Amino acid sequence: QQAGDAIFIFDKTGKISDVNVSSAKLVGHTEKELRKMNITDFAFVEDLEAMPFKFDELNKGISTISQRRIKRKDGTSVILEIHTKQLPNGLYLAAGRDLTERIKAEQELRDSESKYRTLIENADEAIIIGNRKSRLLEANATAVKLFGYSKEEFSSLGIEDIILVEEGEQPIRYKDIEEGRPVHMIRTAKRKDGSLFKFEVHTQTMPDGNIIGFGRDVTERLKA
């Protein structure tokens, strides 16, 4: 197993016969204490009821992989990915890898993305996200209302489908956009029904490499 994996060796009753240094460090017990314990001592009752140990499969020579909460000596818990197999002598070996921080980080990312999505969807500005090849990926409710395309339709469009280059105007700064440089421009935009309006947009590169544009209809402002 990889260095750092917590190793537990136990019999069919769950009684632990041997462990390694990493397992002692992980659960907070000494190796001597662990050799007097049962693997069920680390499990939560509700988890065992929902996901009992698969001894039947192990006895058939089938290795198992599971994700479990493990109780530590200080009362805290960690989440392990556990690979278990039966040894030639009939005992079982479980190798556990701590996933706690990774799972926590993934959850924080999901929460952050959810908040980010909510902010985008409820923004007063039209927000459109595209890739570096100028293909549109998604749009918020304001953009949907402004341009008349559904969210699904936006994902099939390119920037040239909604932003026009009229005679006398400089070309769209695709190179700057593709290279991630912020771009500010006022362009003629075209709605799904063919009507035109002046669209002021600011673009910038997102951490994932896609391009996000924040824009608004400035037609009336420019007439004033």
N, C-alpha and C positions, 0 to 999 in steps of 0.2 A: 504493500500500500504506500501511497505518497507520504513523505515525511510530514509529521504533524497530525496525521489521522489518529483518532482515539481508537485503540484496539481493546476489545473485550472478548474473552473466551469463556464460554459457559456451557452447562449441560442442559438436558431436556427439561429440567425443572426450573431453569433460569439461574441456577447458582453459579456465581462467577468463580472461575478457577485461576484466571490470569488476566493481567492488564498491562498496558505500557505506560510510560511516563506521561504521554499526551492525554491519556484518558483521565489520569489522576488530576492533571492540571485543569482539564476541561470541567470536571464535575466538582472539584474542590475537596475531594476526599484523598487520603493517602492511598498508596497502592495496597498497603496492609489492610486498611479499612475496606477497600473495594473487594478484596478476595474473601471477605466474610459476608458480602451482600448478594442480592438477587437483582437481575436486570429490571425486574418489575419495580424495584425501589426507586428507579429514576423516571418511571412512566406516570402519567396522569391517568386516573381511573377512567375518566370519560374518553380519553384517547384509546385506551386498551379496549374499551367496549366498542368503540367505533372502528378500530383497526387492530385486531388481535395479532399476535405474532404468528407467522405462517410456518409452523413447524411441519405441517403435512408436506408443503412444497419443499422445504429444506431437506426432509428425510428422503425425498425422491431425487435429491441431487440438484434441485433447482435453486439457484442463487436468487435472493430477493433484494429489492431496492425500495426503501421507504423514507419518508420524511416525517420526523417525529419531534415533539417537544420533549426535552429532557430536564428533569429537576436537578438543580445543583444543591450542594450542601448548605449554601447561604440563603436558600429559598428562591433564588432567581431561576430563570429557565433559559435554555438555549434551544435553537432549532438545528437538528442534525439531518444530514442526508446519510442514511445508514445502508451499507452493503453487507449482507449476511450470507454465509454459506456453511455447509456442514463439512467438517474436517474428516480425514480418513479414520480417525480414532473415535468418531461418533459425536465428538463435541462440536460446538458451533463457534464460528468467529464472526464478530460484527465489527466493521470498521466505520467509524462515524466522522463526518466532516462538518465543521461548524458553518452553517449558512446564515446565522442570525443577522450579521451586519449586511450581508448581501440582500437578504429579504427585506430588511428595514430600509435599505437604500432604494430598492425597487418600489416599495410602497410609498416612500417619500417622493419618488419621481412620478409615480402615478397620481399622487395627490397634487403635486406641483403642476403636472400636465392638465389635470382636471380644472384647477383654478385658472390656469393660463387659457384653456379653451373657453371657460365661462367668460373671462374678460374679453376675449376676442369676439365671441358670439354676441355679447351685449354692447359692444363698442358703438359709439355714434358714427364713427368713420367707417367707410368701406374698407375691409381688410381682405386682401387676396394673397394667397401663398402659392408660389411657383418654384420650379426647379431652375437650375442654371442653364437649361436648354430652352428657357422661356415657355415651358409648358405649365399651365395652371393646374394646381393640385386641389385647392379648396378655397372657399370664400365664406365670409360670415353673412348674417342675416341682412345687414345694411347693404352689402354688395349685391346680394340677391335682389333686394328691392330696387336698388339703383339701376342695375343693368338688365333686370328682367329674366335672367337665366336662373334655373334651379341649381342647387348645390351639385347635383349629379351632372348637369350640363356643363358647369364650370370646369369640372375635371377633364372634360374632353376638348377644351379650348387651348389655344396658344395666346400669348400676349397680343399678337397681331390681329386676333379676332375681335379684340375690344379696344385696343389703342391704335389710332390711325396716325399716319405721318402725312400731313397735308403739304401742298406745294409751298415751298419757301421755308418749311420747318426743317430743323436739323434732324438727322436720323435718330432713332431711339438708341441710347448709349448701351447697347448690348454688351460691349466689352467690359465697361465699368460694372454693369450688373453681374455679369458672369464672374468677374474677379472679386466680387464682394464689396466694391466701393459704394458708399451711400450715394443715391441719385435723387435729385429733386427735379421734377418737371411738371409743366402744365401742357396737356395734350388734348386733342379732340378724341373723345371716346364714343363708342357706338353701342347702343343698347340692342337687345335681341330684336326689337321691332324695327330697327334701322334708324331710329332717331339719334341725333348727335347732341353732345354736350361737352363742355370744357371740364376736364378732370385734372385736379392737382394731386399729385402723388409723390410720396417719399418712400424710397425703398432702402432696405438694408439686409445684410446677411444674417441668418439665424445660426445658432450653434450647430445645427445638423447640416448646414450647408445650403439649405433652401433659401429662397428670397421671399421676404415679406414686404408687402406694399400697403401703405396707409393712405387712403385718398378720400376726396370729397368733391362734390359738384360745385364748381365755382363760376358757373355760367352767369348767374345774376350779378355776382360780385364784379366780374370783368365788364359787364355792361354799364355799371354805375359810374 
